[in-house]
Amino acid sequence: MFESLTKYLPQLTEGQHYGDWVIDRESKGTTDDPIMAPFVDYGKIATDIESAVCGFVDEHPEFELTRYSDILKRNGLGRDGESIADADVSTLGGQAVMALLVRAIRAERFCDGALLEFFEQGCIKRWIERLQEIDSSASR
């Protein structure tokens, strides 16, 4: 069921490049030459996974992932980045793990670089590995 995400596991290796901060050091900060706000220029693997998560949300309305906050709350996971980054996913079902992925992607809308942190801390890999375990146990 989660193949659209688990296919990326071989690319989620230590040292993988997920994105770079872009900081405007050339503009003067004047009305005619304003300084651009810093942002992350995400690499291909990060944007591919983000697209796959969004595609899964659209293709599987039965998971109700638009209500990801409620799903996380029901599973005892807080709203802040630290609590979901440290979440023990070993017993979570597919809906809850997908809610973590959706929450990580949505976090980027409110805090530039949030998704990059989840990638660099290994959270995204750990969560997708759990999806692979769920798929494996379902096929037995």
CORTAZI-V809032 format. One record per residue. N is the residue number from 1. RES is the residue in three letters. OMEGA is omega in whole degrees, -180 to 180 (999 if undefined). Layout:
N&RES&OMEGA + N&RES&OMEGA
//
This chain:
1&MET&-174 + 2&PHE&-176 + 3&GLU&-179 + 4&SER&177 + 5&LEU&-176 + 6&THR&178 + 7&LYS&-180 + 8&TYR&-177 + 9&LEU&180 + 10&PRO&-179 + 11&GLN&-179 + 12&LEU&-177 + 13&THR&177 + 14&GLU&-179 + 15&GLY&178 + 16&GLN&180 + 17&HIS&-177 + 18&TYR&179 + 19&GLY&180 + 20&ASP&172 + 21&TRP&175 + 22&VAL&-178 + 23&ILE&-178 + 24&ASP&179 + 25&ARG&-175 + 26&GLU&-178 + 27&SER&-175 + 28&LYS&-179 + 29&GLY&178 + 30&THR&178 + 31&THR&180 + 32&ASP&-177 + 33&ASP&-176 + 34&PRO&177 + 35&ILE&178 + 36&MET&178 + 37&ALA&178 + 38&PRO&177 + 39&PHE&178 + 40&VAL&173 + 41&ASP&-175 + 42&TYR&177 + 43&GLY&-175 + 44&LYS&-177 + 45&ILE&180 + 46&ALA&-179 + 47&THR&177 + 48&ASP&179 + 49&ILE&177 + 50&GLU&178 + 51&SER&180 + 52&ALA&178 + 53&VAL&180 + 54&CYS&177 + 55&GLY&179 + 56&PHE&178 + 57&VAL&-179 + 58&ASP&-175 + 59&GLU&-177 + 60&HIS&180 + 61&PRO&180 + 62&GLU&178 + 63&PHE&178 + 64&GLU&-175 + 65&LEU&172 + 66&THR&177 + 67&ARG&-174 + 68&TYR&180 + 69&SER&178 + 70&ASP&179 + 71&ILE&180 + 72&LEU&180 + 73&LYS&179 + 74&ARG&-179 + 75&ASN&176 + 76&GLY&-180 + 77&LEU&-178 + 78&GLY&-177 + 79&ARG&-175 + 80&ASP&-176 + 81&GLY&-177 + 82&GLU&-177 + 83&SER&178 + 84&ILE&178 + 85&ALA&-178 + 86&ASP&-175 + 87&ALA&173 + 88&ASP&-175 + 89&VAL&-173 + 90&SER&180 + 91&THR&-178 + 92&LEU&175 + 93&GLY&-177 + 94&GLY&-179 + 95&GLN&-179 + 96&ALA&179 + 97&VAL&177 + 98&MET&178 + 99&ALA&175 + 100&LEU&180 + 101&LEU&178 + 102&VAL&180 + 103&ARG&179 + 104&ALA&179 + 105&ILE&179 + 106&ARG&180 + 107&ALA&-179 + 108&GLU&-180 + 109&ARG&-176 + 110&PHE&-177 + 111&CYS&179 + 112&ASP&178 + 113&GLY&-179 + 114&ALA&-179 + 115&LEU&177 + 116&LEU&178 + 117&GLU&179 + 118&PHE&176 + 119&PHE&-174 + 120&GLU&178 + 121&GLN&180 + 122&GLY&-178 + 123&CYS&-177 + 124&ILE&179 + 125&LYS&-179 + 126&ARG&-179 + 127&TRP&179 + 128&ILE&174 + 129&GLU&178 + 130&ARG&177 + 131&LEU&178 + 132&GLN&177 + 133&GLU&-180 + 134&ILE&177 + 135&ASP&-178 + 136&SER&-179 + 137&SER&178 + 138&ALA&-177 + 139&SER&-180 + 140&ARG&999
//
